[in-house]
Amino acid sequence: MNRARRIASQATQPTSSKQAILIYLRKAGQATAQTLAEHLGISPQAIRRHLKDLEAERLIRHVAQPSGLGRPQHFYQLSPQGEAQFPARYDEFALGLLNTLAETLGSEQMGSLLQQQWQRKAQEYQAQMGCGSLAKRLERLVQLRQAEGYMAEYYPYPNHLAAPRPAEGSEQYVEQYVLVEHHCAIAQIAQRFPSVCGHELEMFAAALPDCRVERLTWQVNGEHQCGYWIARMGSPPRPSHE
């Protein structure tokens, strides 16, 4: 298991097959019984028994999707009760406080307040990540985000996908990664105040000042996870004079 996957597993290590199913569905969004069986190394019969139990407990649900000329395939996904199984460190006090601030302050002051918050958080992250390679810093960042209740992980940016091009004449990318957060620790707050998450991109960019950060996916837009492309810039190779 590589370092990025090992970090992710520390916060989401399943204690049972049913929990492993819930964790997989939380990350993947949906899956068939066959996919779950192959991924978890459990027989299809056992997987179907677990899925039946989880549906009876109202933790998952399935949707039927056409599959050629055969029977429709059942894709399983978490129900709202299933989503609630994953811890989120927000509370009614924080949400109530933001509601009060929104009613008391104007939009400009509210925006300034949120900006100060993400700038302070970026400074904290940068100090705790320290120096070193981008991989080392992301490893630490993932640990910090997991401690805050996010189901975070990172992995190298797939080679077969096109990355944003650097400006002509600028430094080249020497390290590229994807940072993914499958579970939002402030989901309830983000639904009421999307701007809270809107500053997350700027926060990561400020915490990694030698990197370029772009948002790939965003739960606020209805996508299943929040994802960021993070690349460290380096000097391009010098031309040969031979």
C-alpha positions as CSV (number, residue, x, y, z in Angstrom):
1,M,0.0,0.0,0.0
2,N,1.5,3.3,-0.9
3,R,2.0,6.2,1.5
4,A,-1.1,8.2,0.4
5,R,-3.4,5.2,0.6
6,R,-2.0,4.2,4.0
7,I,-2.7,7.6,5.4
8,A,-6.3,7.5,4.2
9,S,-6.8,4.0,5.7
10,Q,-5.7,5.1,9.2
11,A,-8.8,7.3,9.5
12,T,-11.2,5.0,7.7
13,Q,-10.0,1.5,8.7
14,P,-13.2,-0.7,8.7
15,T,-13.9,-2.9,11.7
16,S,-16.4,-5.1,9.8
17,S,-17.5,-6.0,6.3
18,K,-20.6,-3.8,6.6
19,Q,-18.5,-0.8,7.6
20,A,-16.1,-1.5,4.7
21,I,-19.1,-1.4,2.4
22,L,-20.3,2.0,3.8
23,I,-16.8,3.5,3.5
24,Y,-16.4,2.3,-0.1
25,L,-19.8,3.7,-1.0
26,R,-18.9,7.0,0.7
27,K,-15.8,7.3,-1.4
28,A,-17.0,5.9,-4.7
29,G,-20.6,7.3,-4.6
30,Q,-22.2,4.1,-5.9
31,A,-21.2,0.6,-6.8
32,T,-22.6,-2.8,-7.9
33,A,-22.5,-5.9,-5.7
34,Q,-19.9,-7.4,-8.0
35,T,-17.7,-4.3,-7.7
36,L,-17.9,-4.4,-3.9
37,A,-17.1,-8.1,-3.8
38,E,-14.0,-7.6,-6.0
39,H,-12.8,-4.6,-4.1
40,L,-13.3,-6.0,-0.6
41,G,-12.3,-9.5,-1.4
42,I,-15.6,-11.0,-0.2
43,S,-17.7,-13.6,-2.0
44,P,-20.7,-12.2,-4.0
45,Q,-23.1,-14.2,-1.8
46,A,-21.7,-12.6,1.3
47,I,-21.8,-9.2,-0.2
48,R,-25.5,-9.6,-1.1
49,R,-26.3,-10.7,2.4
50,H,-24.6,-7.6,3.8
51,L,-26.3,-5.3,1.3
52,K,-29.7,-6.8,2.2
53,D,-29.0,-6.1,5.9
54,L,-27.8,-2.6,5.3
55,E,-30.9,-1.8,3.2
56,A,-33.1,-3.2,6.0
57,E,-31.2,-0.9,8.4
58,R,-31.9,2.0,5.9
59,L,-28.2,2.8,5.6
60,I,-28.1,2.2,1.9
61,R,-30.4,2.2,-1.1
62,H,-30.2,1.0,-4.6
63,V,-31.2,2.3,-8.0
64,A,-31.7,0.1,-11.1
65,Q,-29.9,1.2,-14.3
66,P,-30.4,-0.4,-17.7
67,S,-27.7,-2.8,-18.8
68,G,-28.0,-3.7,-22.4
69,L,-30.6,-6.4,-23.1
70,G,-30.3,-8.1,-19.8
71,R,-31.7,-7.3,-16.4
72,P,-31.1,-3.8,-15.0
73,Q,-28.1,-3.5,-12.8
74,H,-28.5,-2.5,-9.1
75,F,-26.2,0.3,-8.0
76,Y,-25.9,0.8,-4.3
77,Q,-25.4,4.1,-2.6
78,L,-25.6,5.6,0.9
79,S,-28.9,6.8,2.1
80,P,-29.2,10.0,4.2
81,Q,-29.0,7.8,7.3
82,G,-25.9,6.2,5.9
83,E,-24.3,9.5,5.3
84,A,-25.0,10.4,8.9
85,Q,-22.7,7.5,10.0
86,F,-19.7,9.5,9.1
87,P,-18.6,12.0,11.8
88,A,-18.7,15.7,11.1
89,R,-17.3,18.1,13.6
90,Y,-19.8,20.9,13.2
91,D,-22.5,21.7,15.7
92,E,-25.6,23.8,16.0
93,F,-23.8,26.5,17.9
94,A,-21.4,27.2,15.0
95,L,-24.3,27.3,12.5
96,G,-26.3,29.5,14.8
97,L,-23.3,31.8,15.3
98,L,-22.9,32.2,11.5
99,N,-26.6,32.9,11.1
100,T,-26.4,35.6,13.7
101,L,-23.3,37.1,12.1
102,A,-25.0,37.1,8.7
103,E,-28.0,38.9,10.1
104,T,-25.9,41.4,12.0
105,L,-23.1,42.1,9.6
106,G,-23.4,43.2,6.0
107,S,-22.2,41.0,3.2
108,E,-18.9,42.9,2.9
109,Q,-18.1,42.5,6.5
110,M,-19.1,38.9,6.5
111,G,-16.8,38.2,3.6
112,S,-14.0,40.0,5.3
113,L,-14.5,37.9,8.4
114,L,-14.4,34.6,6.4
115,Q,-11.3,35.8,4.5
116,Q,-9.5,36.4,7.8
117,Q,-10.4,33.0,9.0
118,W,-9.1,31.1,6.0
119,Q,-5.9,33.2,5.9
120,R,-5.3,32.3,9.6
121,K,-6.0,28.6,8.8
122,A,-3.6,28.7,5.9
123,Q,-0.9,30.0,8.1
124,E,-1.5,27.3,10.6
125,Y,-1.4,24.6,7.9
126,Q,1.8,26.0,6.4
127,A,3.6,26.1,9.8
128,Q,2.5,22.5,10.6
129,M,3.4,21.1,7.2
130,G,6.9,22.6,7.3
131,C,9.4,22.2,4.5
132,G,10.2,19.3,2.2
133,S,8.8,17.8,-0.9
134,L,5.2,18.3,-1.9
135,A,4.4,14.7,-1.2
136,K,5.7,15.1,2.4
137,R,3.7,18.3,3.0
138,L,0.5,16.8,1.5
139,E,1.0,13.7,3.8
140,R,1.0,16.1,6.7
141,L,-1.9,18.1,5.4
142,V,-4.0,15.0,4.9
143,Q,-3.3,14.0,8.6
144,L,-4.4,17.5,9.7
145,R,-7.6,17.4,7.6
146,Q,-8.5,13.9,8.9
147,A,-8.1,15.1,12.5
148,E,-10.7,17.8,11.7
149,G,-13.2,15.2,10.4
150,Y,-12.5,15.1,6.7
151,M,-12.1,11.8,4.9
152,A,-9.0,13.0,3.0
153,E,-6.4,11.4,0.9
154,Y,-4.0,12.3,-1.8
155,Y,-2.4,10.5,-4.7
156,P,-0.2,11.3,-7.8
157,Y,-2.0,13.0,-10.6
158,P,-2.8,10.4,-13.3
159,N,-0.3,10.6,-16.2
160,H,-3.0,10.0,-18.8
161,L,-5.0,13.1,-17.8
162,A,-4.1,16.5,-19.2
163,A,-2.9,19.0,-16.6
164,P,-3.3,22.8,-16.9
165,R,-0.3,24.2,-18.9
166,P,2.2,26.5,-17.2
167,A,2.5,29.9,-18.8
168,E,5.0,30.2,-21.6
169,G,8.5,30.7,-20.3
170,S,7.5,29.9,-16.7
171,E,8.7,27.1,-14.5
172,Q,7.5,23.6,-15.2
173,Y,5.6,21.2,-12.9
174,V,7.9,18.9,-11.1
175,E,5.4,17.3,-8.8
176,Q,1.6,16.8,-9.4
177,Y,-1.0,15.4,-7.0
178,V,-4.7,15.2,-6.4
179,L,-6.1,16.0,-2.9
180,V,-9.5,14.5,-2.4
181,E,-12.0,15.0,0.5
182,H,-14.7,12.4,0.3
183,H,-16.5,13.6,3.4
184,C,-17.0,17.2,4.4
185,A,-16.7,18.0,8.1
186,I,-18.7,21.1,7.7
187,A,-21.3,19.9,5.3
188,Q,-24.3,21.4,7.1
189,I,-22.6,24.8,7.4
190,A,-21.5,24.7,3.7
191,Q,-25.1,24.1,2.6
192,R,-26.2,27.3,4.4
193,F,-23.0,29.3,3.7
194,P,-21.3,28.0,0.4
195,S,-18.8,30.9,0.7
196,V,-17.3,29.1,3.7
197,C,-16.1,26.3,1.3
198,G,-15.6,28.8,-1.5
199,H,-12.4,30.0,0.3
200,E,-11.0,26.5,0.6
201,L,-9.2,26.8,-2.8
202,E,-7.5,30.1,-1.7
203,M,-6.6,28.5,1.6
204,F,-4.8,25.6,0.1
205,A,-3.0,27.9,-2.4
206,A,-1.8,30.1,0.5
207,A,-0.7,27.1,2.6
208,L,1.4,25.9,-0.4
209,P,2.8,29.1,-1.9
210,D,5.2,27.4,-4.2
211,C,2.4,25.4,-5.8
212,R,-0.4,25.9,-8.3
213,V,-3.8,24.7,-6.9
214,E,-6.9,24.2,-9.0
215,R,-10.4,22.9,-8.0
216,L,-11.4,19.7,-9.8
217,T,-14.7,18.8,-8.1
218,W,-16.9,20.5,-5.5
219,Q,-19.6,19.1,-3.3
220,V,-21.3,22.4,-3.2
221,N,-22.0,22.0,-7.0
222,G,-23.6,18.6,-6.3
223,E,-20.5,16.5,-7.0
224,H,-19.7,13.6,-4.8
225,Q,-16.4,14.9,-3.4
226,C,-14.1,17.9,-3.3
227,G,-11.0,17.5,-5.3
228,Y,-7.9,19.7,-6.0
229,W,-5.1,19.4,-8.5
230,I,-1.9,20.6,-6.8
231,A,1.4,21.0,-8.6
232,R,4.8,22.3,-7.5
233,M,6.6,24.5,-9.9
234,G,10.3,24.0,-10.7
235,S,12.9,25.4,-13.0
236,P,12.7,24.0,-16.6
237,P,15.7,22.0,-17.8
238,R,18.4,24.3,-19.2
239,P,19.0,24.0,-22.9
240,S,22.0,22.0,-24.0
241,H,24.8,24.0,-25.7
242,E,26.5,21.0,-27.2
